[in-house]
């Protein structure tokens, strides 16, 4: 049975890079195989290298290059200032919006928008919750990274109406958000006087056990996995479960990863070979446990057929 074409999405930048590094990155992405690009600050409102007007300019450049551009909202709203920015994101109509907090869902619903994306931090795990998001206007949802392939199949089978499904297929997994900044804490600083220590950490701050094993990654108020979620070898199954695959930006080689995924989806490279090739571009060891209903840090061996 022939499958629907699978699109590639580049998720929002989760790390804090310099203004020039960020602009250079998206200039490169304009020429990449990404079909969809999510832009905007989702982790911490203190990250000011690019403000909303700057993100809108980046979005326009990407749109002019033929990309579908989505403005991503912050995952943890903490102040009236955060809400002010969120209201501006919702008020603009040039680009679709990814809602990563229920306050964004409410504002989008009140505005009557029927084109927004339910982000992964909304933690949608059942058809009832997905149905509520669809009633509020969601036209796409991004599954929570912890969701298994089997659970996704159950939700999709119970859907009352069609909706685009997006799966994170590459990157360190965002596991939790906190009002406290653990990166600042690491440097014995307060959150409000953090000295923007995130700015020098292109892929976050690795946290290891006393035995020296990779454990977690600190990214400001966000805690990520240490290992890189990599579903390349799982693409035959994953492509049957979603219309869109999300690649999370990393400090280097993101364009190479996008190209590798595109070639694998198109059948140019076998999935197993692509997985082996990807090792040179990973910032840590791979994992895919969540997809298989196993502990997230595990790597489950999978089939070797092509995606399409």
Secondary structure, 3 states (H helix, E strand, C coil): CCCCCCEEEECCCCCCCCHHHHHHHHHHHCCCCCCEEEECCCCCCCCCCCCHHHHHHHHHHHHHCCCEEEEECCCCCCCHHHHHHHHHHHHCCCCEEEECCHHHHHHHHHCCCCCEEECHHHCCCCHHHHHHHHHCCEEEEECCCCCCHHHHHHHHHCCCCCCEEEEEEEEEEEEEECCCCHHHHHCCCCHHHCCCHHHHCCCCEEEECCCCCEEEEEECCEEEEEEEEECHHHHHHHCCCCCEEEECCCCCCHHHHHHHHHHHHCCCCCHHHHHHHHHHHCCCCEECCHHHCCCCCCCCCCCCCCCC
